[in-house]
Amino acid sequence: MIGAIIGDIVGSVYEFNNIKTKDFPLFGKKNFFTDDTVMTIAVAEGLMNGGKPDDFIDAMKRYGRLYPDAGYGGRFKKWLFGEDRKPNNSWGNGSAMRVSPVAWFFGNLAEVKKYAKISAAVTHNHPEGIKGAQAAAAAIFLARRGKSKAGIRAYIENKYGYDLSRTLDEIRPAYKFNESCRETVPEAIIAFLESTDFEDAIRNAISLGGDSDTLAAITGSVAEAAYGVPEEIRDKAMALLDAPLLKVLDRWEIDRDTPFDELSLP
């Protein structure tokens, strides 16, 4: 999930100041973590606490209230700070931006898809919200499994119906800010598919414009699984996190340890 956090932090300064180029500094004085990072951490804690709906809800409300100004959408913020624990039928990309821990916590794709759905449905129980989370998690897991980009493309297109045949150059000119899974997840995966390494994947995602931090969080999640994360980039991002978030990451490194040779498809 470090890839998601890095994508969020790098994309944070471009979310409402879109750029359409890959030529930009990865880090500067204005970079910060947003709701994408906070909710990714919450999903990780929810998994470590049992992975039941209430575990995710408790973690999301806890970290959402700890970071009230992280940039949540209006409906989600109302849910975070209210007493209601029921989902709001959202089809937004929030379910996909936070799902990466699921893809690292389990050793087979069936479990990944099951818990991607659970983690999404506590808030984003619209079919598109669930599909976006499952597609992103599947792409991450398949990349982690060593599947080729062609294999990942084929699986996501056949299973979830997303069109991954477009190029970034075709998407970029008309692409605008969009918070739906349907118009964020495919673009984020395409940004990975056209990449040459982790940094290039992040640059691809942000160069599209749109919901830059969320696009880059999803792309970064897949890219981390495929390429790993350069230590220098990781260190710069981690330096921008505070103690409560780092504490969860430290626990994650201890609790989550699925040997690569045990990974399998259902």
BAZABA-58765 format. One line per 10 residues: number of its first residue (from 1); their letters; for each residue x, y, z of N, C-alpha, C, O, CB. Coordinates in steps of 0.02 Angstrom, whole numbers. Atoms other than C-alpha are relative to their C-alpha. Glycine has a CB too. Example, Ala and Ser with C-alpha at 12.3 -4.5 7.8 and 13.67 -1.06 7.14 Angstrom:
2
1 = AS = 45,-59,0,615,-225,390,45,60,0,97,59,33,-50,1,62 ~ -42,-59,-3,684,-53,357,-39,55,37,-14,110,45,20,23,-71;
END
This chain:
266
1 = MIGAIIGDIV = 41,-61,0,0,0,0,42,63,0,16,119,-5,-46,0,60 ~ -45,-57,3,153,113,2,-7,36,-67,-3,97,-71,73,-21,12 ~ 9,-30,66,125,140,-184,-60,47,-3,-57,99,-36,-7,-54,-52 ~ 59,-43,-2,-48,211,-150,15,64,37,-6,118,16,-59,-37,33 ~ -16,-58,-40,18,328,-17,45,48,-39,35,109,-38,35,-21,66 ~ -44,-42,40,156,391,-131,-39,34,-56,-31,94,-67,58,-42,-30 ~ 40,-30,52,35,418,-274,-43,56,25,-50,108,-7,-42,-52,-34 ~ 42,-52,-32,-80,515,-159,40,62,15,20,118,-2,-33,-27,64 ~ -41,-58,-20,58,626,-92,26,38,-61,23,99,-63,59,-24,43 ~ -26,-34,60,134,662,-263,-57,35,-37,-48,91,-62,34,-51,-47;
11 = GSVYEFNNIK = 56,-28,36,-37,694,-339,-38,54,37,-80,89,8,-47,-53,-19 ~ 39,-45,-42,-100,801,-195,0,72,-26,-51,107,-21,25,-2,71 ~ -5,-71,21,-39,966,-268,-30,12,-69,-35,69,-90,72,22,1 ~ 26,-7,67,-115,931,-438,-75,-16,-6,-104,-10,-59,38,-44,-47 ~ 71,20,2,-292,875,-390,-44,56,-25,-89,45,-66,-23,-22,70 ~ 40,-58,22,-364,1049,-413,42,48,-41,22,106,-52,-30,36,61 ~ -44,-40,44,-222,1114,-520,30,-48,-51,91,-58,-53,57,37,42 ~ -20,53,46,-215,984,-657,55,21,-48,58,78,-70,-60,-24,-39 ~ -50,-9,51,-67,966,-772,-7,-56,-51,-34,-109,-35,73,1,31 ~ 7,49,53,-59,873,-936,69,-18,-28,78,-26,-89,-46,27,-57;
21 = TKDFPLFGKK = -69,16,18,126,833,-938,29,-47,51,6,-49,108,42,63,-8 ~ -36,43,-46,243,705,-860,60,35,30,95,7,73,22,-64,-36 ~ -58,-38,-23,373,839,-828,-19,44,59,-42,101,50,29,43,-58 ~ 16,-37,-61,347,895,-648,40,-29,57,61,-87,54,-77,-2,15 ~ -36,27,-57,435,877,-480,-44,-48,39,-103,-34,51,24,57,46 ~ 38,49,-39,381,724,-382,-18,28,69,-74,19,93,39,-65,8 ~ 11,-26,-68,399,811,-214,21,73,3,69,95,-29,40,-42,51 ~ -16,-71,-12,399,991,-158,-26,18,69,-49,-24,107,-32,45,-54 ~ 19,-24,-66,358,1096,-6,-75,-5,12,-97,-6,70,21,71,9 ~ 73,0,-8,170,1087,-39,-32,-69,-1,-92,-75,9,-31,42,-54;
31 = NFFTDDTVMT = 29,68,1,148,898,-52,-24,-20,70,6,-3,120,52,-50,-25 ~ 28,22,-63,41,819,83,-41,-63,-12,-59,-78,-69,-44,56,32 ~ 43,58,7,-59,661,117,-73,23,6,-88,71,41,16,-55,53 ~ 70,-18,1,-247,667,88,-42,-60,25,-17,-107,55,-23,21,-71 ~ 46,53,-21,-400,559,121,18,-67,-30,2,-119,0,-70,18,-19 ~ -20,63,31,-330,428,2,46,-39,46,37,-99,56,34,13,-68 ~ -46,31,-47,-188,392,122,-34,-20,65,-25,-76,89,59,46,15 ~ 33,13,-64,-295,404,278,-45,-62,-4,-44,-104,41,-41,61,22 ~ 46,57,7,-424,280,213,36,-64,-19,13,-119,-3,-54,16,-51 ~ -41,59,13,-291,162,146,27,-29,65,26,-90,75,58,18,-48;
41 = IAVAEGLMNG = -23,21,-67,-218,156,321,-57,-32,38,-48,-81,73,29,59,38 ~ 58,27,-35,-393,127,389,-18,-70,-24,-34,-114,16,-61,46,-9 ~ 14,67,26,-421,-22,273,51,-50,26,34,-106,43,-1,1,-78 ~ -52,45,-27,-255,-96,328,-15,-19,72,-10,-77,90,69,34,-5 ~ 16,16,-70,-304,-81,510,-62,-43,5,-64,-89,47,-10,64,39 ~ 60,42,0,-476,-152,474,15,-72,-15,-13,-117,16,-50,27,-50 ~ -21,69,16,-396,-305,396,35,-32,59,21,-89,77,46,0,-62 ~ -39,28,-56,-276,-329,540,-43,-12,62,-27,-53,104,57,46,18 ~ 45,8,-57,-420,-313,663,-53,-53,-12,-96,-64,31,-33,65,17 ~ 47,54,12,-519,-452,581,-32,-2,-69,-54,-55,-91,-52,2,49;
51 = GKPDDFIDAM = 26,-1,68,-581,-395,410,-75,-5,-5,-101,-17,-60,30,-54,-38 ~ 73,0,3,-765,-391,457,-24,71,-15,13,119,-4,-31,-26,67 ~ 25,-67,15,-876,-246,403,9,49,57,31,106,46,-72,-3,-18 ~ -8,-46,-57,-875,-172,578,72,20,12,86,75,36,-29,-32,62 ~ -71,-17,-8,-685,-180,582,20,56,-47,56,102,-28,43,-62,-12 ~ -15,-53,48,-675,-74,425,-35,65,20,-5,119,17,-22,-20,-71 ~ 37,-60,-20,-809,46,485,33,34,59,42,95,59,-73,-19,17 ~ -32,-29,-60,-726,70,654,65,35,-19,78,91,4,14,-55,52 ~ -64,-29,19,-557,103,574,-9,63,-42,26,113,-33,43,-50,-39 ~ 12,-59,42,-626,223,443,-24,59,42,-1,115,32,-50,-16,-54;
61 = KRYGRLYPDA = 25,-54,-41,-721,323,571,54,26,48,59,86,62,-62,-23,40 ~ -54,-20,-45,-573,324,689,50,46,-35,65,100,-10,36,-62,29 ~ -51,-39,33,-446,387,564,-29,61,-36,4,112,-43,39,-43,-49 ~ 32,-58,30,-569,499,475,-8,57,50,3,115,34,-68,-19,-28 ~ 9,-50,-52,-604,589,638,68,26,26,73,82,51,-41,-28,58 ~ -67,-21,-20,-418,594,679,28,51,-49,67,95,-31,47,-60,6 ~ -23,-46,53,-388,684,513,-61,30,-34,-76,12,-91,46,-37,-51 ~ 63,-26,26,-547,785,486,5,43,-62,-44,53,-97,-35,38,53 ~ -9,-46,56,-473,900,354,40,-30,-57,75,5,-93,34,64,24 ~ -40,35,51,-398,769,238,-29,5,-70,3,-18,-118,8,-72,19;
71 = GYGGRFKKWL = 27,-11,67,-513,814,93,-54,-50,-20,-58,-67,-79,54,-3,-49 ~ 52,48,15,-660,694,104,-57,32,-41,-68,92,-36,-29,-30,65 ~ 60,-23,34,-810,708,-11,-56,14,50,-55,-10,106,-23,-51,-52 ~ 52,-22,-46,-966,784,63,-40,-56,31,-50,-56,92,-46,45,-36 ~ 41,55,-27,-1071,626,81,41,-45,45,18,-68,97,-30,-41,-57 ~ -43,44,-41,-925,525,147,17,34,66,19,1,118,64,-18,-39 ~ -16,-36,-62,-879,659,273,-58,-1,48,-49,-7,108,21,73,-16 ~ 59,3,-42,-1057,662,336,-5,-68,34,-23,-73,92,-64,14,-41 ~ 1,68,-27,-1047,473,359,54,-8,54,41,-37,107,11,-52,-55 ~ -55,7,-47,-878,484,446,-17,30,68,-2,0,120,62,34,-28;
81 = FGEDRKPNNS = 10,-37,-63,-935,608,576,-70,-10,29,-86,17,82,12,73,-11 ~ 66,15,-26,-1112,544,597,-1,-66,38,49,-101,41,-50,-3,-56 ~ 7,62,-38,-1177,401,702,-24,-58,-44,-18,-116,-25,-50,10,57 ~ 25,52,46,-1251,307,553,58,-42,-25,109,-15,-46,-38,32,-59 ~ -52,46,24,-1149,154,504,-21,-34,-65,13,-79,-89,15,-52,54 ~ 25,31,61,-1251,109,350,36,30,-61,55,88,-60,-76,9,-7 ~ -32,-25,61,-1174,124,175,-45,50,-36,-105,54,-24,17,-59,-47 ~ 37,-53,34,-1225,266,61,-8,-11,-76,-23,36,-113,34,65,12 ~ 11,18,70,-1234,174,-107,44,41,-48,23,57,-104,-73,10,-19 ~ -45,-40,41,-1085,271,-175,32,-41,-56,50,-99,-46,53,32,42;
91 = WGNGSAMRVS = -37,30,56,-1009,232,-345,67,35,-10,100,27,-61,-41,2,-65 ~ -61,-40,6,-861,346,-311,63,-41,3,64,-99,22,1,52,52 ~ -65,35,4,-678,304,-332,33,-10,68,88,-38,72,46,39,-45 ~ -29,10,-66,-648,306,-144,9,-73,18,55,-91,56,-43,32,51 ~ -6,71,-15,-676,119,-137,63,-31,-30,92,-77,-2,-61,-38,-24 ~ -59,26,35,-534,89,-260,65,30,25,117,-2,26,-7,12,-74 ~ -62,-34,-21,-411,216,-193,28,-30,64,88,-25,77,-14,75,10 ~ -20,24,-66,-406,131,-22,10,-75,3,28,-101,56,-51,21,51 ~ 6,73,-2,-412,-53,-72,67,-37,0,68,-97,11,-40,-23,-57 ~ -63,36,12,-227,-92,-98,21,-47,56,48,-100,41,54,50,-10;
101 = PVAWFFGNLA = -21,48,-52,-195,-172,74,-31,-69,-9,0,-120,8,-17,26,68 ~ 34,65,10,-321,-308,29,40,-45,-46,45,-105,-34,-71,11,-28 ~ -36,40,50,-217,-363,-119,66,-28,27,95,-73,-3,14,42,-61 ~ -62,24,-30,-65,-388,-6,-12,-44,61,34,-76,86,42,58,20 ~ 15,35,-63,-153,-469,141,-16,-74,-11,-10,-115,34,-57,34,36 ~ 23,68,13,-213,-628,55,41,-32,-55,71,2,-97,-74,0,-21 ~ -42,38,46,-128,-764,-45,-36,-28,-60,-5,-63,-100,32,-54,35 ~ 34,23,61,-263,-801,-174,-51,52,-22,-76,91,18,-34,-68,12 ~ 42,-51,30,-371,-699,-290,-71,-2,25,-104,50,29,1,-7,-74 ~ 69,5,-24,-536,-764,-225,-8,38,66,-57,74,75,-19,-74,11;
111 = EVKKYAKISA = 3,-37,-63,-499,-696,-50,9,75,-12,-24,116,21,53,-26,48 ~ -10,-70,16,-436,-533,-123,-64,32,-24,-83,86,-1,55,9,-53 ~ 63,-28,25,-598,-506,-218,-54,2,53,-93,49,57,-25,-40,-61 ~ 49,2,-54,-703,-557,-69,8,59,48,-40,93,64,6,-66,39 ~ -11,-53,-49,-622,-434,49,2,69,-32,-10,120,2,64,-13,39 ~ 7,-64,36,-611,-298,-82,-72,22,0,-88,81,10,27,-5,-73 ~ 72,-15,-2,-800,-309,-90,-22,22,70,-59,70,77,-41,-61,-22 ~ 19,-18,-68,-818,-305,99,25,70,18,-12,110,46,28,-52,50 ~ -29,-65,-18,-701,-156,118,-35,56,-38,-41,112,-12,75,1,-16 ~ 36,-51,39,-795,-63,-19,-71,10,25,-93,67,34,-1,-20,-74;
121 = AVTHNHPEGI = 72,-2,-11,-973,-106,29,-20,33,66,-79,50,74,-27,-69,-2 ~ 19,-34,-62,-966,-30,203,-19,73,-13,-54,103,28,57,-3,51 ~ 21,-67,20,-984,137,114,-23,1,-73,-76,28,-89,58,51,10 ~ 12,-3,72,-979,111,-75,-34,-65,-23,-3,-106,-57,66,12,-38 ~ 34,62,17,-1109,-26,-96,-37,1,-66,-72,-47,-83,-49,-18,55 ~ 24,0,69,-1163,28,-269,41,-50,-41,100,-56,-29,4,72,-32 ~ -37,49,40,-1115,-106,-398,64,29,-31,114,-7,-36,-43,-28,-54 ~ -60,-30,30,-993,15,-481,54,13,52,113,9,37,-19,65,-36 ~ -49,-10,-53,-910,55,-315,35,-65,19,95,-66,31,-33,30,60 ~ -29,66,-15,-885,-129,-279,44,-25,-57,98,-51,-46,-56,-51,15;
131 = KGAQAAAAAI = -39,23,58,-827,-168,-455,67,36,-5,118,5,-20,-40,11,-65 ~ -63,-38,4,-698,-29,-451,51,-24,51,110,-30,35,-14,73,11 ~ -45,25,-52,-625,-92,-288,27,-69,-18,87,-82,-10,-35,-2,68 ~ -22,67,17,-619,-272,-347,48,1,-59,97,-37,-60,-60,-44,-16 ~ -44,-3,59,-541,-226,-514,69,26,19,120,-1,-2,-31,45,-54 ~ -64,-27,-21,-406,-120,-433,39,-52,41,99,-62,31,-10,64,41 ~ -33,51,-42,-369,-256,-304,25,-58,-42,80,-84,-30,-47,-25,54 ~ -20,55,44,-363,-390,-438,62,19,-40,108,-22,-47,-57,-20,-47 ~ -58,-22,39,-241,-289,-543,63,1,44,116,-21,22,-12,71,-30 ~ -57,0,-46,-128,-264,-392,23,-71,15,82,-86,12,-19,36,66;
141 = FLARRGKSKA = -19,69,-17,-134,-448,-345,33,-35,-59,83,-70,-51,-62,-38,22 ~ -29,33,59,-100,-507,-523,70,27,-14,114,-12,-34,-45,12,-61 ~ -67,-28,8,48,-388,-535,47,-29,53,104,-45,38,-1,77,4 ~ -39,31,-54,109,-454,-368,16,-72,-15,69,-98,4,-39,5,66 ~ -8,70,18,88,-629,-436,48,-10,-58,67,-67,-75,-68,-30,-18 ~ -47,4,55,203,-587,-581,-33,-8,-68,1,-25,-117,46,-56,10 ~ 34,4,64,71,-587,-717,24,55,-46,41,109,-24,-76,4,10 ~ -21,-49,49,116,-497,-877,-52,55,-5,-110,47,15,11,-33,-68 ~ 47,-55,11,38,-331,-921,-56,-22,-47,-114,-3,-37,36,62,-28 ~ 51,25,45,-53,-418,-1063,-50,-44,37,-110,-41,24,31,-39,-58;
151 = GIRAYIENKY = 44,43,-40,-122,-545,-940,-44,40,46,-103,24,55,41,-49,39 ~ 40,-43,-44,-178,-410,-819,-54,36,-40,-112,39,-19,45,51,36 ~ 48,-35,43,-260,-312,-959,-58,-46,-19,-116,-27,-14,35,26,-64 ~ 51,47,22,-353,-465,-1022,-47,-19,57,-107,-22,48,32,-63,-30 ~ 41,20,-57,-413,-516,-850,-48,55,19,-108,43,28,44,-19,60 ~ 43,-56,-22,-479,-344,-802,-53,15,-53,-111,28,-35,43,62,13 ~ 49,-13,52,-563,-318,-970,-54,-54,-1,-114,-39,-5,34,4,-69 ~ 48,55,4,-645,-490,-971,-43,-6,62,-103,-22,57,36,-65,-12 ~ 36,9,-62,-695,-493,-788,-43,60,18,-99,52,44,48,-14,56 ~ 35,-60,-24,-748,-313,-760,-26,45,-56,-61,94,-42,47,39,44;
161 = GYDLSRTLDE = 29,-37,56,-786,-247,-933,30,69,-11,2,108,-49,-72,7,10 ~ -32,-64,12,-668,-98,-924,37,-1,-66,68,-51,-85,48,17,58 ~ -36,-6,63,-597,-37,-1089,71,24,14,82,82,32,-36,49,-49 ~ -70,-16,-12,-408,-41,-1069,40,5,-65,101,3,-64,31,-51,46 ~ -33,-3,65,-371,-28,-1255,22,71,-19,62,79,-65,-46,-27,-54 ~ -17,-69,16,-357,162,-1255,71,15,22,98,-18,67,-50,48,33 ~ -66,-22,-20,-190,250,-1243,-6,63,42,-57,97,41,46,12,-62 ~ 0,-61,-40,-144,389,-1124,-6,62,-45,-40,110,-28,64,5,42 ~ 5,-57,46,-122,505,-1274,-71,10,-25,-91,66,-41,47,-10,-58 ~ 70,-6,21,-301,467,-1325,-44,26,57,-91,64,45,-26,-67,-24;
171 = IRPAYKFNES = 41,-19,-58,-370,492,-1150,14,72,22,-33,109,37,13,-47,59 ~ -23,-61,-34,-270,644,-1093,-35,65,-22,-56,103,21,72,7,-11 ~ 25,-66,19,-338,788,-1199,-69,18,28,-80,75,48,-3,4,-75 ~ 69,-15,-21,-521,774,-1148,-15,-22,72,-70,-11,96,-48,-34,-47 ~ 14,27,-67,-502,694,-977,-5,55,51,38,100,54,55,-50,20 ~ 13,-51,-50,-573,798,-836,-10,-32,69,-13,-93,75,-61,43,-19 ~ 10,23,-68,-598,786,-649,-62,-44,4,-116,-23,-17,-6,59,49 ~ 56,48,-5,-708,635,-613,11,-43,61,66,-70,71,-6,-43,-65 ~ -7,38,-62,-741,547,-449,-33,-69,-3,-38,-102,48,-29,38,56 ~ 31,65,6,-826,391,-516,52,-55,-9,106,-42,-36,-50,-2,-59;
181 = CRETVPEAII = -44,57,14,-746,219,-515,4,-13,-75,58,-27,-101,-25,-62,36 ~ 3,18,71,-801,193,-694,46,42,-43,69,18,-95,-71,7,-24 ~ -43,-43,41,-699,341,-757,64,18,36,96,69,21,-38,63,-19 ~ -63,-8,-34,-553,327,-638,42,-64,-1,101,-63,-18,-12,22,72 ~ -37,63,-5,-505,144,-616,31,-21,-67,90,-39,-68,-45,-54,27 ~ -31,21,63,-481,102,-801,59,45,-19,111,20,-41,-51,0,-56 ~ -53,-46,18,-378,258,-830,62,-11,43,119,-7,19,-24,72,7 ~ -57,13,-45,-270,221,-678,38,-63,-20,99,-65,-18,-25,-6,73 ~ -32,62,20,-237,44,-737,38,9,-66,92,-18,-75,-52,-57,-7 ~ -34,-14,63,-195,105,-912,66,38,13,116,24,-20,-45,42,-47;
191 = AFLESTDFED = -61,-37,-17,-69,226,-835,55,-48,22,113,-38,7,-13,52,55 ~ -49,52,-18,16,74,-758,21,-40,-62,81,-51,-71,-30,-47,53 ~ -16,43,56,6,-29,-917,49,33,-49,88,-1,-81,-64,-18,-37 ~ -45,-36,46,99,106,-1016,66,19,33,109,49,1,-33,63,-26 ~ -58,-23,-37,232,131,-883,61,-45,-11,56,-102,-34,-15,3,74 ~ -63,37,5,414,77,-883,29,-16,69,70,-61,75,50,39,-40 ~ -23,12,-68,445,86,-694,-48,35,47,-97,65,25,73,24,10 ~ 46,-28,-49,365,146,-533,-9,75,-9,-66,99,-13,25,-14,71 ~ 6,-72,7,404,329,-554,-37,19,-64,-78,65,-64,69,32,0 ~ 33,-15,63,348,328,-736,-75,-12,5,-114,26,-24,30,-44,-56;
201 = AIRNAISLGG = 71,14,-9,182,252,-684,-35,58,36,-89,79,16,-10,-65,40 ~ 28,-57,-37,150,393,-559,-5,60,-47,-55,95,-47,44,17,62 ~ 1,-57,46,196,522,-690,-54,-8,-54,-88,40,-72,69,8,-34 ~ 54,13,48,79,440,-816,-68,19,28,-107,53,-4,0,-74,-21 ~ 65,-12,-30,-67,448,-697,-14,74,9,-68,98,-9,-5,-36,68 ~ 11,-70,-14,-44,628,-647,-5,41,-64,-39,92,-66,57,27,44 ~ 3,-37,63,-18,683,-826,-69,-1,-33,-82,38,-79,51,-28,-48 ~ 67,2,28,-198,636,-864,-43,58,25,-92,76,-7,-34,-66,17 ~ 44,-50,-32,-266,773,-750,-51,-36,42,-36,-88,72,-35,45,-53 ~ 53,33,-37,-430,731,-668,13,0,75,44,46,101,-7,-71,-23;
211 = DSDTLAAITG = -7,8,-72,-434,672,-487,70,-27,14,79,-86,29,-56,-47,30 ~ -69,21,6,-245,667,-485,26,-43,56,59,-93,44,44,60,-5 ~ -26,39,-56,-209,603,-311,-29,-70,2,6,-118,18,-13,36,66 ~ 31,66,0,-334,462,-325,22,-43,-58,35,-102,-51,-76,7,-1 ~ -27,35,58,-280,414,-500,69,-28,16,83,-87,5,4,46,-62 ~ -69,20,-14,-99,408,-443,3,-50,57,48,-93,58,43,60,16 ~ 2,50,-54,-145,312,-285,-15,-69,-27,17,-118,-8,-52,20,54 ~ 18,65,29,-226,174,-386,56,-25,-45,77,-83,-40,-66,5,-41 ~ -56,19,44,-89,173,-518,60,-21,41,92,-72,27,18,57,-47 ~ -58,16,-42,45,176,-384,-7,-66,36,43,-100,48,10,54,50;
221 = SVAEAAYGVP = 12,65,-32,-35,27,-299,19,-58,-45,52,-106,-22,-73,-6,20 ~ -16,54,47,-19,-80,-454,74,2,-16,107,-51,-21,-42,7,-65 ~ -70,-6,18,152,-12,-497,46,-26,55,97,-57,41,17,73,-14 ~ -40,27,-55,219,-54,-324,4,-75,-5,58,-105,5,-31,21,68 ~ 1,73,4,165,-234,-347,42,-26,-58,71,-80,-54,-72,-24,-8 ~ -36,22,59,245,-244,-519,75,15,3,117,-26,-17,-29,32,-62 ~ -69,-24,5,406,-146,-496,36,6,68,97,8,70,1,66,-33 ~ -29,-22,-63,433,-116,-311,4,76,1,-14,109,-48,69,-32,10 ~ -3,-72,-9,463,59,-245,72,21,13,104,-6,58,-46,24,57 ~ -68,-25,-14,630,152,-257,5,27,71,-39,63,95,19,54,-50;
231 = EEIRDKAMAL = -9,-19,-70,697,181,-83,-3,75,11,-32,99,60,66,-27,27 ~ -2,-73,-7,725,367,-110,-71,29,-2,-87,74,37,43,32,-55 ~ 69,-25,6,544,395,-163,-40,-20,62,-78,19,89,-34,-27,-64 ~ 34,23,-61,480,290,-19,17,43,60,-27,63,98,17,-74,14 ~ -22,-38,-58,583,385,108,-29,70,0,-48,96,53,76,3,2 ~ 27,-68,4,524,555,47,-74,1,18,-97,47,51,10,29,-69 ~ 72,3,-17,342,502,60,-10,-16,74,-52,16,107,-35,-54,-43 ~ 8,19,-70,361,420,230,16,59,47,-13,64,101,45,-59,18 ~ -17,-58,-41,439,580,297,-57,49,8,-56,92,52,61,36,-29 ~ 57,-45,-3,274,668,265,-59,-28,40,-110,4,48,-24,16,-70;
241 = LDAPLLKVLD = 51,31,-41,172,548,372,14,14,74,72,24,93,-5,-76,-13 ~ -10,-12,-71,143,574,557,-3,-65,40,-12,-119,11,-52,49,27 ~ -8,59,-42,155,455,705,-57,-50,-3,-44,-110,-8,9,22,70 ~ 55,50,1,-21,377,704,-1,-41,-65,-14,-101,-63,-67,35,8 ~ -1,37,63,-6,330,520,60,-46,-4,54,-103,-26,0,49,-59 ~ -60,42,1,171,266,536,-6,-59,46,22,-113,33,61,41,19 ~ 10,55,-47,119,161,684,-38,-58,-32,-22,-116,-21,-37,24,63 ~ 37,52,35,-7,68,576,45,-35,-52,42,-96,-59,-63,30,-35 ~ -45,29,49,123,43,440,50,-47,33,66,-100,6,37,54,-38 ~ -46,44,-36,244,-29,568,-34,-65,19,-6,-119,12,28,36,63;
251 = RWEIDRDTPF = 38,60,-19,111,-150,630,-13,-42,-62,-10,-104,-59,-66,19,34 ~ 14,34,62,70,-194,450,59,-44,-21,50,-101,-43,-17,50,-55 ~ -60,37,21,248,-247,414,10,-62,43,38,-112,20,62,45,5 ~ -6,57,-44,241,-365,563,-56,-50,-11,-44,-111,-15,0,23,73 ~ 59,44,3,64,-434,543,-10,-33,-68,-33,-90,-72,-61,39,18 ~ 14,25,68,57,-455,355,64,-30,-29,111,7,-45,-28,56,-45 ~ -60,32,26,183,-582,292,-19,-64,-37,-9,-119,-12,49,-16,58 ~ 17,58,42,120,-695,154,58,-15,-47,71,24,-92,-65,13,-40 ~ -56,17,44,268,-783,72,-21,-1,-73,-74,-26,-90,30,-67,19 ~ 19,-6,71,271,-750,-115,-14,-68,-31,-58,-74,-73,56,34,-38;
261 = DELSLP = 10,66,32,283,-935,-157,-65,-33,21,-83,-85,-5,58,-46,16 ~ 64,26,-19,118,-964,-69,-57,33,-38,-115,13,-31,-10,8,74 ~ 52,-34,37,24,-845,-183,-29,-47,-52,8,-85,-84,27,64,-32 ~ 31,43,49,-101,-933,-293,-64,31,-26,-94,74,7,-14,-69,29 ~ 64,-20,27,-249,-904,-404,-52,-52,20,-34,-110,32,3,7,-77 ~ 50,50,-21,-415,-987,-359,-8,-55,-51,-49,-100,-42,-67,34,12;
END
